[in-house]
Amino acid sequence: MPTTLSDIVDTAVKIGLGALISGVATYSVTKLNHDKDIEKSKQNRKRELLEDVSSQAEKFSTSVLKYWAYMVEHVRYVEREKSTPDGLDARIDGAAKELFDTFTHLASAEGKLILIGAERAQELIRDYGEYVKEFRRKTWQGNLSLFEAELEDYRSEILLKSKALYEELRFWYSK
């Protein structure tokens, strides 16, 4: 079987081109998979952050509503001109401290929302916190002009702001 230089060059070119095509295809597929893995990792991290934000917002909401419930109880006794039961003032003070402490959860959640670029959610959480701050300033045991109906209005608004926040978080979670 005689081989000529042209046969050898032809075979070398075919093998070389095959190897080159195979190498380019392998590189492209590997790069594509790597890029998808990175994107998937980013999405998973974003979801984890949103779950953290949701958890922190829920802790805050629980503290707010706990304080609200104790204040409603206090106002009911004041409106009926009855003395408050033993321990109620201490429970209110404890709930107020807990509420103060959970503002750190809200600040942390806000930072996470800024980190992932969820501006609308960040604005909603800030608005929620500002409203609760106003609520807390106006609702305290010594405020004798406080009525149960006013506290109900606060509760309704707190629930609306919380719901708006969760709807926005749900939107970002589905992205």
C-alpha positions as CSV (number, residue, x, y, z in Angstrom):
1,M,0.0,0.0,0.0
2,P,1.9,3.0,-1.2
3,T,1.4,6.2,0.7
4,T,2.1,9.4,-0.9
5,L,2.8,12.7,0.8
6,S,-0.6,13.9,-0.3
7,D,-2.3,10.9,1.4
8,I,-0.4,11.6,4.6
9,V,-1.2,15.3,4.6
10,D,-4.9,14.5,3.8
11,T,-5.1,12.1,6.8
12,A,-3.3,14.6,9.1
13,V,-5.6,17.4,8.1
14,K,-8.7,15.2,8.6
15,I,-7.5,14.1,12.1
16,G,-6.4,17.7,13.0
17,L,-9.7,19.2,11.9
18,G,-11.7,16.5,13.7
19,A,-9.7,17.2,16.9
20,L,-10.1,20.9,16.5
21,I,-13.9,20.6,16.0
22,S,-14.2,18.2,18.9
23,G,-12.1,20.6,21.1
24,V,-14.2,23.6,20.2
25,A,-17.5,21.7,20.8
26,T,-16.3,20.4,24.1
27,Y,-15.2,23.9,25.2
28,S,-18.5,25.4,24.1
29,V,-20.6,22.8,25.9
30,T,-18.4,23.1,29.1
31,K,-18.6,26.9,29.1
32,L,-22.4,26.8,28.6
33,N,-22.8,24.3,31.5
34,H,-20.5,26.4,33.7
35,D,-22.5,29.6,32.9
36,K,-25.7,27.8,33.7
37,D,-24.3,26.5,37.0
38,I,-23.3,30.0,38.0
39,E,-26.7,31.4,37.1
40,K,-28.4,28.6,39.0
41,S,-26.2,29.3,42.0
42,K,-27.0,33.0,41.9
43,Q,-30.8,32.2,41.7
44,N,-30.5,29.8,44.6
45,R,-28.6,32.4,46.7
46,K,-31.2,35.1,45.8
47,R,-34.0,32.7,46.9
48,E,-32.2,32.0,50.2
49,L,-31.9,35.8,50.8
50,L,-35.5,36.3,50.0
51,E,-36.5,33.5,52.4
52,D,-34.3,35.2,55.1
53,V,-36.0,38.5,54.4
54,S,-39.4,36.8,54.7
55,S,-38.4,35.2,58.0
56,Q,-37.1,38.4,59.4
57,A,-40.2,40.4,58.3
58,E,-42.4,37.8,60.0
59,K,-40.5,38.0,63.3
60,F,-40.9,41.8,63.1
61,S,-44.6,41.5,62.3
62,T,-45.1,39.1,65.2
63,S,-43.5,41.5,67.6
64,V,-45.6,44.4,66.3
65,L,-48.9,42.5,66.6
66,K,-47.9,41.2,70.1
67,Y,-47.3,44.8,71.2
68,W,-50.5,45.9,69.6
69,A,-52.5,43.1,71.4
70,Y,-51.2,44.1,74.8
71,M,-51.9,47.8,74.1
72,V,-55.5,46.9,73.1
73,E,-55.9,45.0,76.3
74,H,-54.5,48.0,78.2
75,V,-56.8,50.5,76.4
76,R,-59.8,48.4,77.1
77,Y,-59.2,48.6,80.8
78,V,-58.6,52.3,80.6
79,E,-61.7,52.9,78.6
80,R,-63.8,51.0,81.1
81,E,-62.0,52.8,83.9
82,K,-60.8,49.6,85.5
83,S,-57.4,48.9,86.9
84,T,-55.1,46.8,84.7
85,P,-54.3,43.3,85.8
86,D,-51.1,42.5,87.5
87,G,-48.3,42.0,85.0
88,L,-49.9,43.7,82.1
89,D,-47.5,46.7,82.3
90,A,-44.6,44.3,82.5
91,R,-45.9,42.4,79.4
92,I,-46.3,45.7,77.5
93,D,-42.8,46.8,78.5
94,G,-41.4,43.4,77.4
95,A,-43.2,43.5,74.1
96,A,-42.0,47.0,73.5
97,K,-38.4,45.9,74.1
98,E,-38.9,42.9,71.8
99,L,-40.3,45.2,69.2
100,F,-37.3,47.5,69.5
101,D,-35.0,44.6,69.2
102,T,-36.7,43.2,66.1
103,F,-36.1,46.5,64.2
104,T,-32.6,45.0,63.7
105,H,-34.2,42.2,61.7
106,L,-36.0,44.8,59.6
107,A,-32.8,46.7,58.9
108,S,-31.0,43.4,58.0
109,A,-33.8,42.5,55.6
110,E,-33.7,45.9,54.0
111,G,-30.0,45.5,53.4
112,K,-30.5,42.1,51.7
113,L,-33.2,43.6,49.5
114,I,-30.8,46.3,48.4
115,L,-28.2,43.7,47.7
116,I,-30.4,41.8,45.3
117,G,-31.7,45.0,43.6
118,A,-35.3,44.7,44.9
119,E,-35.8,48.4,45.2
120,R,-39.6,48.3,45.5
121,A,-39.5,45.7,48.2
122,Q,-36.8,47.7,50.0
123,E,-39.1,50.8,49.9
124,L,-42.0,48.8,51.2
125,I,-40.0,47.4,54.1
126,R,-38.8,50.9,54.9
127,D,-42.3,52.3,54.8
128,Y,-43.5,49.4,57.0
129,G,-40.8,50.2,59.5
130,E,-41.5,53.9,59.5
131,Y,-45.2,53.3,60.0
132,V,-44.5,50.9,63.0
133,K,-42.2,53.6,64.4
134,E,-45.0,56.1,64.3
135,F,-47.4,53.5,65.8
136,R,-45.0,52.9,68.6
137,R,-44.5,56.6,69.4
138,K,-48.3,57.2,69.7
139,T,-49.2,54.0,71.6
140,W,-47.9,53.8,75.1
141,Q,-49.5,53.2,78.5
142,G,-49.4,56.9,79.4
143,N,-51.3,58.1,76.3
144,L,-54.8,58.6,77.8
145,S,-56.2,59.9,74.4
146,L,-55.7,56.5,72.9
147,F,-58.9,54.5,71.9
148,E,-59.5,51.0,70.8
149,A,-60.8,52.1,67.4
150,E,-57.6,54.0,66.8
151,L,-55.6,50.8,67.6
152,E,-57.8,48.9,65.2
153,D,-57.0,51.4,62.5
154,Y,-53.3,50.9,63.2
155,R,-53.7,47.2,63.0
156,S,-55.5,47.4,59.6
157,E,-52.7,49.6,58.2
158,I,-50.0,47.4,59.6
159,L,-51.6,44.3,58.0
160,L,-51.9,46.1,54.7
161,K,-48.3,47.2,54.7
162,S,-47.2,43.7,55.6
163,K,-49.3,42.2,52.8
164,A,-47.9,44.6,50.2
165,L,-44.4,43.6,51.3
166,Y,-45.1,39.9,51.0
167,E,-46.7,40.3,47.6
168,E,-43.5,42.1,46.4
169,L,-41.3,39.4,48.0
170,R,-43.4,36.8,46.2
171,F,-42.9,38.6,42.9
172,W,-39.1,38.6,43.4
173,Y,-39.1,35.0,44.6
174,S,-40.8,33.9,41.3
175,K,-38.3,35.7,39.2
